[in-house]
Amino acid sequence: SRRLLPHGDMAKRTIGMVNQTGTKVGIEGAFDSVLHGIDGNVLMQRISGTFRVPVPDEMNVDPVDGIDVVTTLDIDVQDVAENALRKQLELGDADWGTAVLMEVSTGEIRAITNLTRKGEGNIVEDYNYAIGMNMEPGSTQKLASLITLLDDAGASLDEKYDTGNGRTKVTDTHGYGLLTLKGVFEKSSNVGFAKAVNKYYKDDPKRFVEHLYKMGLNEPLHLQIAGGQNPVIRKPGDRWWDGTTLTNMAYGYALLLTPMKTLTFYNAVANDGR
């Protein structure tokens, strides 16, 4: 048997495979039980040497084809996403990268690409970082902090924070001076978010974490394909919680999310909360 990849390595890891040792990955691995069908059985009679012909027999059983699995991937969009990601890996001399395009109204994945640098000029798809790489989300987490401040703490977009020259114990790449909370989000100010979250939650950090939980950020995605990592969001009383954890969480550190988890959160905001 030979495996044919009509579109080359595009979405190769996501489409997946079952290797000779039985390891199952990706969509094929997840649906192997319905894809491979049912083996048949036929009695063969040897005519000469290795030449055999089937013999009618009541014990013969016809094989049954497996069921097709249709993905939501759009091959044209997939091509654009992969080429764009490859270009960025080359420009940034990055070790790896992932790009996922989700359709807002349905949550369906239209493109997903995961690329790894394997030496000079060799970029391959061999690991699904989108679902399997738990990492600190950084500034993408500030949206969750902003929603928490507005929805739970009752903060106003117009209240002001002095971000100074951008260099206190928490630093920004630039100094922005006095900003409204809206401006803090627009400028993605670490200092501003640290001050805002500390203002409302320094005496009750558990309340901040509980609102992140309320938005489902701690919930696993329950993916059908293997390899997905669950979110790690600490709370007061946990072993790794200390005096800096709340401040770090305010601008996207001291917690772990996969790129796919972050994407689903943003898509929910774009899709009116769903």
C-alpha positions as CSV (number, residue, x, y, z in Angstrom):
1,S,0.0,0.0,0.0
2,R,1.1,3.6,-0.7
3,R,-0.1,6.7,0.9
4,L,-1.0,9.4,-1.7
5,L,-1.0,13.1,-0.7
6,P,-2.5,14.9,-3.7
7,H,-1.9,18.3,-2.1
8,G,1.6,17.5,-0.8
9,D,2.2,18.2,2.9
10,M,-0.6,20.7,3.3
11,A,-2.4,20.1,6.6
12,K,-0.5,16.8,6.7
13,R,-0.4,16.6,10.5
14,T,-4.0,17.6,10.9
15,I,-5.2,15.0,8.4
16,G,-3.0,12.6,10.2
17,M,-2.2,8.9,9.8
18,V,-1.9,5.5,11.5
19,N,1.7,4.3,11.4
20,Q,3.0,0.8,11.3
21,T,3.3,0.7,15.1
22,G,-0.4,1.6,15.5
23,T,0.2,5.2,16.7
24,K,-2.8,7.3,15.6
25,V,-2.6,11.0,15.0
26,G,-4.8,13.7,13.5
27,I,-8.2,13.2,11.9
28,E,-7.4,9.8,10.4
29,G,-6.2,8.5,13.7
30,A,-9.3,9.8,15.5
31,F,-11.7,8.1,13.0
32,D,-9.6,5.1,12.1
33,S,-12.4,2.7,13.4
34,V,-14.8,4.0,10.8
35,L,-12.3,4.7,8.0
36,H,-10.7,1.3,7.6
37,G,-13.9,-0.6,7.1
38,I,-14.2,-4.4,7.5
39,D,-11.9,-7.0,6.1
40,G,-13.3,-9.6,3.8
41,N,-12.4,-13.3,3.6
42,V,-12.1,-15.4,0.4
43,L,-11.0,-19.0,-0.2
44,M,-8.2,-19.2,-2.8
45,Q,-7.1,-22.2,-4.8
46,R,-3.4,-22.5,-5.9
47,I,-3.2,-23.3,-9.6
48,S,0.6,-23.3,-10.0
49,G,3.5,-21.7,-8.1
50,T,2.2,-18.5,-6.5
51,F,-0.8,-18.1,-8.9
52,R,-4.1,-18.4,-7.1
53,V,-7.7,-17.9,-8.0
54,P,-10.8,-17.3,-5.8
55,V,-13.1,-20.2,-5.3
56,P,-16.8,-19.8,-4.6
57,D,-17.5,-20.8,-1.0
58,E,-20.3,-20.1,1.5
59,M,-17.6,-18.9,3.9
60,N,-16.5,-16.1,1.6
61,V,-17.2,-12.6,3.0
62,D,-17.0,-9.5,0.9
63,P,-15.0,-6.6,2.4
64,V,-16.9,-3.4,3.4
65,D,-15.5,0.0,2.6
66,G,-14.9,2.4,5.4
67,I,-16.9,5.6,5.8
68,D,-15.6,8.9,4.3
69,V,-14.6,11.7,6.6
70,V,-15.1,15.2,5.2
71,T,-13.2,18.0,6.7
72,T,-14.1,21.7,6.9
73,L,-10.7,22.7,5.4
74,D,-10.7,25.0,2.3
75,I,-7.8,23.9,0.2
76,D,-7.3,27.4,-1.4
77,V,-7.4,29.1,2.0
78,Q,-5.1,26.4,3.4
79,D,-2.6,27.1,0.7
80,V,-2.6,30.8,1.4
81,A,-2.2,30.2,5.2
82,E,0.7,27.8,4.8
83,N,2.6,30.0,2.4
84,A,2.1,33.0,4.7
85,L,3.3,31.1,7.7
86,R,6.3,29.7,5.9
87,K,7.3,33.3,4.8
88,Q,7.0,34.5,8.4
89,L,9.1,31.6,9.7
90,E,11.8,32.5,7.2
91,L,11.6,36.3,8.0
92,G,11.8,35.8,11.7
93,D,14.2,32.8,11.6
94,A,11.7,31.1,13.9
95,D,11.9,27.5,15.1
96,W,8.2,26.9,14.6
97,G,4.8,28.5,14.0
98,T,1.1,27.9,13.7
99,A,-1.7,29.6,11.9
100,V,-5.4,28.8,12.1
101,L,-8.4,30.3,10.4
102,M,-11.8,29.8,12.1
103,E,-15.1,30.8,10.5
104,V,-16.7,33.1,13.0
105,S,-20.4,32.1,12.6
106,T,-19.8,28.3,12.8
107,G,-16.4,27.8,14.5
108,E,-15.4,25.6,11.6
109,I,-11.7,25.4,10.9
110,R,-11.0,26.6,7.3
111,A,-7.2,26.4,7.4
112,I,-4.7,25.1,9.9
113,T,-1.0,24.9,9.4
114,N,1.8,23.9,11.7
115,L,5.4,24.3,10.5
116,T,8.7,23.3,12.2
117,R,12.2,24.3,11.1
118,K,14.4,21.3,10.6
119,G,17.8,22.7,9.7
120,E,18.6,25.3,7.1
121,G,16.0,25.7,4.4
122,N,14.0,22.7,5.6
123,I,10.6,23.5,7.0
124,V,8.2,20.6,7.6
125,E,4.8,19.9,9.2
126,D,5.4,17.3,11.9
127,Y,3.6,18.5,15.0
128,N,0.2,20.2,15.7
129,Y,1.2,23.2,17.7
130,A,-2.2,24.7,17.5
131,I,-3.7,22.1,19.8
132,G,-0.6,20.6,21.4
133,M,1.5,23.6,22.5
134,N,0.5,25.0,25.9
135,M,2.1,28.4,26.2
136,E,1.8,31.8,27.9
137,P,-0.6,33.7,25.6
138,G,1.0,37.1,26.3
139,S,-0.9,40.1,25.1
140,T,-3.7,38.1,23.5
141,Q,-4.9,37.4,27.0
142,K,-5.5,41.1,27.7
143,L,-8.9,40.9,26.0
144,A,-9.9,38.4,28.8
145,S,-8.6,40.8,31.4
146,L,-10.5,43.7,29.9
147,I,-13.7,41.8,29.8
148,T,-13.2,40.8,33.4
149,L,-12.6,44.4,34.4
150,L,-15.7,45.7,32.6
151,D,-18.1,42.8,33.4
152,D,-17.1,41.8,36.9
153,A,-15.3,44.8,38.5
154,G,-17.5,47.4,36.9
155,A,-14.5,49.4,35.5
156,S,-15.0,52.1,33.0
157,L,-13.3,52.5,29.6
158,D,-12.8,56.1,30.5
159,E,-11.0,55.7,33.8
160,K,-7.3,56.7,33.6
161,Y,-4.0,55.0,34.4
162,D,-0.6,56.5,34.5
163,T,1.6,54.1,32.5
164,G,4.6,56.5,33.0
165,N,7.6,56.0,30.8
166,G,6.8,52.3,30.4
167,R,9.4,51.2,32.8
168,T,8.4,50.2,36.3
169,K,8.6,46.7,37.7
170,V,6.4,45.8,34.8
171,T,7.6,47.2,31.4
172,D,6.2,48.2,28.1
173,T,8.1,48.6,24.8
174,H,7.2,52.3,24.9
175,G,6.1,54.9,27.4
176,Y,2.6,56.0,26.9
177,G,2.0,58.3,29.9
178,L,-1.6,58.8,31.0
179,L,-4.1,56.5,29.3
180,T,-7.8,55.6,29.6
181,L,-8.6,52.0,30.1
182,K,-9.6,51.9,26.5
183,G,-6.2,53.4,25.6
184,V,-4.5,50.8,27.8
185,F,-6.1,48.1,25.6
186,E,-5.4,49.9,22.3
187,K,-1.7,50.3,23.2
188,S,-1.6,46.9,24.8
189,S,0.1,48.4,27.8
190,N,1.5,45.8,30.3
191,V,1.8,48.6,32.9
192,G,-1.7,49.7,32.4
193,F,-3.2,46.3,32.8
194,A,-1.1,45.4,35.8
195,K,-2.3,48.6,37.5
196,A,-6.0,48.1,36.5
197,V,-6.2,44.5,37.7
198,N,-4.3,45.3,40.9
199,K,-6.7,48.2,41.6
200,Y,-9.7,46.0,41.6
201,Y,-8.4,42.6,42.6
202,K,-5.2,42.8,44.7
203,D,-7.3,42.1,47.9
204,D,-9.4,39.3,46.2
205,P,-7.4,37.8,43.4
206,K,-9.5,34.7,43.5
207,R,-12.4,36.7,42.1
208,F,-10.4,37.6,39.0
209,V,-9.5,34.0,38.4
210,E,-13.1,32.9,38.9
211,H,-14.3,35.3,36.2
212,L,-11.7,33.8,33.8
213,Y,-13.3,30.4,34.7
214,K,-16.8,31.8,34.2
215,M,-15.8,32.6,30.6
216,G,-14.6,29.0,30.1
217,L,-10.9,29.7,29.7
218,N,-10.1,26.9,32.0
219,E,-12.2,24.4,30.1
220,P,-10.6,21.8,27.8
221,L,-11.8,22.0,24.1
222,H,-12.8,18.3,24.1
223,L,-11.3,17.8,20.6
224,Q,-11.9,14.6,18.8
225,I,-8.3,14.4,17.6
226,A,-5.5,13.3,20.0
227,G,-2.8,15.5,21.4
228,G,-4.8,18.5,22.7
229,Q,-3.5,20.1,25.9
230,N,-5.8,21.5,28.6
231,P,-5.5,25.1,29.9
232,V,-3.5,25.8,33.0
233,I,-4.9,28.7,35.0
234,R,-3.7,28.9,38.6
235,K,-5.7,30.2,41.5
236,P,-4.8,31.5,44.9
237,G,-3.8,28.6,47.2
238,D,-2.2,26.6,44.3
239,R,1.4,25.6,44.7
240,W,2.7,28.0,42.1
241,W,0.7,31.1,43.2
242,D,2.7,33.9,44.6
243,G,2.6,37.7,45.0
244,T,3.4,38.3,41.3
245,T,0.9,35.9,39.8
246,L,-2.1,38.2,39.6
247,T,-0.1,41.0,38.0
248,N,1.5,38.6,35.5
249,M,-1.9,37.1,34.6
250,A,-3.2,40.6,33.9
251,Y,-1.1,40.8,30.7
252,G,-1.0,37.1,29.7
253,Y,1.7,35.4,31.7
254,A,1.6,32.8,34.6
255,L,-1.1,30.8,32.7
256,L,-1.0,28.4,29.8
257,L,-3.3,28.2,26.8
258,T,-3.0,26.5,23.4
259,P,-3.2,28.8,20.3
260,M,-6.5,27.0,19.5
261,K,-7.9,27.8,22.9
262,T,-7.0,31.5,22.4
263,L,-8.6,31.4,19.0
264,T,-11.9,30.0,20.3
265,F,-12.1,32.8,22.9
266,Y,-11.6,35.5,20.3
267,N,-14.0,33.9,18.0
268,A,-16.6,33.8,20.8
269,V,-16.2,37.6,21.2
270,A,-16.5,38.1,17.4
271,N,-19.6,35.9,17.4
272,D,-21.6,37.8,20.0
273,G,-20.5,35.6,22.9
274,R,-21.0,32.2,21.5
